[in-house]
Amino acid sequence: MNAGFKSRIRGAALVFTALALSACGGSLQITRNPSAALASVRKVAVVPFGAAPAQGRITGEWETLLLSLGYRVVERGSVEALLKEQGLSINGIVNPSEAPKIGELLGVEGLVLGRPNPREPYYSYTMTGAAKMSEPAPVSVRLLDAATARVVWSVSNEKDAALSVAREGRAVNVQLRRSLEGTLRDGGWKSVKPAYEESSGAAIAFNTALRAEKGMRVGAYAFSGGNDNSDGGAWADKAAGILLKAGYDVVDRQQLEKILLEQKISLNGATRAQDMAQLGKIAGLRAVLMGTAYGGQVCAYHVKLVDVETGELYWSAYGEDCRLDQFSNLVETGFSK
């Protein structure tokens, strides 16, 4: 950016600085609003990008990305239902007079909104020829300051590149994470060094401000996105077994579902703050395990551990390993950091 261009934009009230780079054959644009204070928006919620299982997985990838950058992420999967109960709408975020109400209701400082890619998931392949579930990246993603409705930063794909079996099987790739990290750093973003681990088939990020402890009592919801309810339950049982092995005190899922039914709390996930807190008191839980999974012989999944009192994520992970072997190896690193 030359000096002449800088002088022309210096007097603008809302100016965006942009970093454009090549990504997956297209053009990825990351823009930061220099008028927005990055440090004032640290606790955020990611509004689900769509109802389809693939969009649930992509939303989870972004939750993991944000944790890896030092944000504190709050589970608010049913955000639209929560707002409707109060006569509000997610569309009201763009209205500065409504934004503070929404932020206070959700207990966050910012909201991450995404416009999904209309393309269906497809298979990509590793260098060894192994198939991976690949979800096209969102058309755009932006962070809004819940107090002002101001855009803090945004990510967009300028060109919708042709599908390629060579592209990485994740909507959030290494290039995006490093580029967004660099954009935030250039804007003065400071955070504790994030705890982030990845392998060829899985990635996990830990909340540096809320650490899981060995022996903490957790329960597991049936995952969403399976072909039927038993699929979601089977995924939850597999993940719960991994947590048990890692040192968590895991409550039997069938017992947890019985409690949910008795208390008339949705089996699809008690994402309302009061429901999660109630569940924690009744079952003695510190956290609940939630997730999305889909696929057949080739799978894609997202798993997260959520604090029952605050809704804040302890950690978030995603991958393409149907047996969750790589997830198992990564989740144990949370106690060794």
ABEGO torsion letter per residue (X at the ends): XBAAAAAAAAABABBBBBBBBBBGGBBBBBBBBAABBAAABABBBBBBAEABAAAAAAAAAAAAAAAAAGBBBBBBAAAAAAAAAAGBBAAAAABAAAAAAAAAAAGBABBBBBBBBABBBBBBBBAAGBBBBBBBBBABBBBBBAAAGBBABBBBBABBBBBBAABBABABBAAAAAAAAAAAAAAGBBBBBBBBBBBAABBBBBBAABBBBBGBBBBBBBBBGBABAAAAAAAAAAAAAAAAAAGBBBBBAAAAAAAAAAAGBBAAEBABAAAAAAAAAAAGBABBBBBBBBEBABBBBBBBBBBAAAGBBABBBBBABAAGAAAAAAAAAAAAX
